[in-house]
Amino acid sequence: MALPAHSKFVIIGAGIHGLSTAWRLAERLGASGKGGGADIVILDKTGLAAGASGIACGVVRNNYFQPAMRKLMAHSVGVWESDAEALSYHPVGYMQISSESMRGDVGQIYAQQQAIGYESVLIEGEAASTDYMKAIFNDWRAQGITSVLHEKRGGYSNQTKTLYALADKVEKLGVRIISGVEVTGFKSENGSSAIAAVETDKGEISCEQIIIGCGPWARDFWKMLELPSQITVKDLKGDVHQGVDMWRFWQLEEGVLKVDPGMMMANDGNVPPVIHVDTDAPLKSTVDGSLITDEMWGIYYKPDWHFGGIQGGASPYKVTTPVNEVAIDPYGPSSPEFVSSPEFAHMWVSALAHCQSRFENMMPKYHREASGGIGCFTADSFPVFDHFHENVAVIADSNHGWKMIGVGHLIADEVLGEKQDLLEPFRFDRFEKGNLHPVSNSPYPWS
Ligand SMILES: Cc1cc2nc3c(=O)[nH]c(=O)nc-3n(C[C@H](O)[C@H](O)[C@H](O)COP(=O)(O)OP(=O)(O)OC[C@H]3O[C@@H](n4cnc5c(N)ncnc54)[C@H](O)[C@@H]3O)c2cc1C
């Protein structure tokens, strides 16, 4: 498709956020008789599903220690539920299963979920937690679990199916998705900081509003927008840190056990909730019984017919390459550098066996193809949703944002002039002002 010389709204990135923004914007513009999606183009240097959205595990949950994240997730779960079938969303629920060090945090999450009307059940104590899990899986055997938070909403979705469904939705509303166009910079209005045109390798597009949903490429767009690569951060104790890198990369480790997903059915014959375990119980190898770790570890898994097996992941690890030298392209499984490691496979399959005896001796079934990918995280690992240069909205989701399908809707409303309270805790100035999100005892950078 040829690049138009002008489009009122230019959305950069055909991932979950770009498409979700286009969906809401086109619906709203159409409703007000202003032409629906005809005023919107989405540009992507590769195409649909080329970024993190195309490889995400697809887990949708509310379980966050940060009140602002929980409120935002509750909104997003509502968007998933609004068209579950078309979005290929499976509302099977989600379980956070934890050892004692996380019990207090999980208790707080539960209390606040009740306060916002998000349906969940909390089981506490080792015997009660084991009984609860055995009622779901008769082969459950993880030791030292003292709390189970069972979210009745949430579940998972099938990334590429969801993205194709969203693309179909927006194209029916008149939005044009143009692949193979790389954005290279932005051109300001004379005498103002507002952006007048998007520069690409195929020419310029003049525009009135720009929305960037750039996933792991946040570092590069931040630079194109001439925003600071190092920032001042006031931490939760009030101490001020100068010269903190705005961005850092983590490798998200995921993989698949190539077995019949039906082997993970619950005792009642139904698809079980997504399972997430965080524990400090010693983890032993399912291959030779050796100790893998006696420190806190975490995994998540689900039966997934889209991935063709039991799919899941573990805590990510920090990429140590200096931030400006990290090669984001080629992305995901095509990267020569950033794919899930053999150590991950050994740990994850051993952890499955630690939790359920049905996974004993399954190491040979681990799918050896490259998987996983890097994420670009902010200084506090929570997203930045904000507006810059008068007319540029940035959705930098810090790469745990597949589930946040509702953010694009909220950004679309903001672009149309309606500030959204749910997005306020995610503005860029929180670092300088010290309005950071509270931090939990979870082994993940974002929970
Ligand atoms: C392995 C893995 C598993 C994950 N699992 C989950 C999960 O279970 N649940 C969850 O909530 N989150 C998960 N995430 C995080 C989630 O995938 C991301 O947060 C989310 O998909 C980001 O969406 P996005 O639309 O911002 O970016 P992306 O999907 O990355 O899309 C960005 C797009 O921008 C395009 N682009 C980049 N640069 C340019 C340019 N210069 N010009 C034009 N186009 C450009 C890219 O081609 C790409 O298509 C996971 C991430 C990874 C890596």
The ligand as an SDF file (V2000), in Angstrom:
LIG
                    3D

 53 58  0  0  0  0  0  0  0  0999 V2000
    8.4970  -13.6760   25.1960 C   0  0  0  0  0  0  0  0  0  0  0  0
    7.5070  -12.6740   25.6720 C   0  0  0  0  0  0  0  0  0  0  0  0
    6.3590  -13.0940   26.3510 C   0  0  0  0  0  0  0  0  0  0  0  0
    5.4280  -12.1790   26.8170 C   0  0  0  0  0  0  0  0  0  0  0  0
    4.3050  -12.6330   27.4560 N   0  0  0  0  0  0  0  0  0  0  0  0
    3.3890  -11.7530   27.9220 C   0  0  0  0  0  0  0  0  0  0  0  0
    2.2120  -12.2040   28.5710 C   0  0  0  0  0  0  0  0  0  0  0  0
    1.9740  -13.4030   28.7330 O   0  0  0  0  0  0  0  0  0  0  0  0
    1.3380  -11.2780   29.0410 N   0  0  0  0  0  0  0  0  0  0  0  0
    1.5720   -9.9520   28.9080 C   0  0  0  0  0  0  0  0  0  0  0  0
    0.7590   -9.1710   29.3600 O   0  0  0  0  0  0  0  0  0  0  0  0
    2.6660   -9.4850   28.2560 N   0  0  0  0  0  0  0  0  0  0  0  0
    3.5690  -10.3530   27.7620 C   0  0  0  0  0  0  0  0  0  0  0  0
    4.6910   -9.8990   27.1100 N   0  0  0  0  0  0  0  0  0  0  0  0
    4.8480   -8.4580   26.8840 C   0  0  0  0  0  0  0  0  0  0  0  0
    4.0520   -8.0350   25.6610 C   0  0  0  0  0  0  0  0  0  0  0  0
    4.2920   -8.9210   24.5970 O   0  0  0  0  0  0  0  0  0  0  0  0
    4.4420   -6.6180   25.2520 C   0  0  0  0  0  0  0  0  0  0  0  0
    4.3940   -5.7930   26.3750 O   0  0  0  0  0  0  0  0  0  0  0  0
    3.4730   -6.0680   24.2050 C   0  0  0  0  0  0  0  0  0  0  0  0
    3.2140   -7.0350   23.2160 O   0  0  0  0  0  0  0  0  0  0  0  0
    4.0100   -4.7940   23.5730 C   0  0  0  0  0  0  0  0  0  0  0  0
    3.1140   -4.4030   22.5650 O   0  0  0  0  0  0  0  0  0  0  0  0
    3.4050   -3.1780   21.6340 P   0  0  0  0  0  0  0  0  0  0  0  0
    2.2320   -3.0610   20.7240 O   0  0  0  0  0  0  0  0  0  0  0  0
    3.7870   -1.9880   22.4340 O   0  0  0  0  0  0  0  0  0  0  0  0
    4.7480   -3.5530   20.8570 O   0  0  0  0  0  0  0  0  0  0  0  0
    5.1210   -4.6500   19.7660 P   0  0  0  0  0  0  0  0  0  0  0  0
    4.1730   -5.7640   19.7000 O   0  0  0  0  0  0  0  0  0  0  0  0
    6.5490   -4.9760   19.9880 O   0  0  0  0  0  0  0  0  0  0  0  0
    4.9510   -3.8570   18.4080 O   0  0  0  0  0  0  0  0  0  0  0  0
    5.8400   -2.8220   18.0570 C   0  0  0  0  0  0  0  0  0  0  0  0
    5.8660   -2.7520   16.5470 C   0  0  0  0  0  0  0  0  0  0  0  0
    6.6050   -1.5890   16.1950 O   0  0  0  0  0  0  0  0  0  0  0  0
    7.2600   -1.8700   14.9790 C   0  0  0  0  0  0  0  0  0  0  0  0
    8.3780   -0.9320   14.8450 N   0  0  0  0  0  0  0  0  0  0  0  0
    9.4990   -0.8720   15.5910 C   0  0  0  0  0  0  0  0  0  0  0  0
   10.2890    0.1240   15.1580 N   0  0  0  0  0  0  0  0  0  0  0  0
    9.6680    0.7120   14.1150 C   0  0  0  0  0  0  0  0  0  0  0  0
    9.9890    1.7840   13.2530 C   0  0  0  0  0  0  0  0  0  0  0  0
   11.1240    2.4760   13.3740 N   0  0  0  0  0  0  0  0  0  0  0  0
    9.1060    2.1130   12.2890 N   0  0  0  0  0  0  0  0  0  0  0  0
    7.9430    1.4340   12.1510 C   0  0  0  0  0  0  0  0  0  0  0  0
    7.5870    0.3920   12.9310 N   0  0  0  0  0  0  0  0  0  0  0  0
    8.4430    0.0480   13.9150 C   0  0  0  0  0  0  0  0  0  0  0  0
    7.7110   -3.3120   15.1140 C   0  0  0  0  0  0  0  0  0  0  0  0
    7.9090   -3.9120   13.8510 O   0  0  0  0  0  0  0  0  0  0  0  0
    6.5460   -3.9360   15.8810 C   0  0  0  0  0  0  0  0  0  0  0  0
    5.6330   -4.6070   15.0400 O   0  0  0  0  0  0  0  0  0  0  0  0
    5.6450  -10.7990   26.6240 C   0  0  0  0  0  0  0  0  0  0  0  0
    6.7650  -10.3530   25.9370 C   0  0  0  0  0  0  0  0  0  0  0  0
    7.6990  -11.2770   25.4600 C   0  0  0  0  0  0  0  0  0  0  0  0
    8.9060  -10.7890   24.7350 C   0  0  0  0  0  0  0  0  0  0  0  0
  1  2  1  0
  2  3  1  0
  2 52  2  0
  3  4  2  0
  4  5  1  0
  4 50  1  0
  5  6  2  0
  6  7  1  0
  6 13  1  0
  7  8  2  0
  7  9  1  0
  9 10  1  0
 10 11  2  0
 10 12  1  0
 12 13  2  0
 13 14  1  0
 14 15  1  0
 14 50  1  0
 15 16  1  0
 16 17  1  0
 16 18  1  0
 18 19  1  0
 18 20  1  0
 20 21  1  0
 20 22  1  0
 22 23  1  0
 23 24  1  0
 24 25  2  0
 24 26  1  0
 24 27  1  0
 27 28  1  0
 28 29  2  0
 28 30  1  0
 28 31  1  0
 31 32  1  0
 32 33  1  0
 33 34  1  0
 33 48  1  0
 34 35  1  0
 35 36  1  0
 35 46  1  0
 36 37  1  0
 36 45  1  0
 37 38  2  0
 38 39  1  0
 39 40  1  0
 39 45  2  0
 40 41  1  0
 40 42  2  0
 42 43  1  0
 43 44  2  0
 44 45  1  0
 46 47  1  0
 46 48  1  0
 48 49  1  0
 50 51  2  0
 51 52  1  0
 52 53  1  0
M  END
$$$$
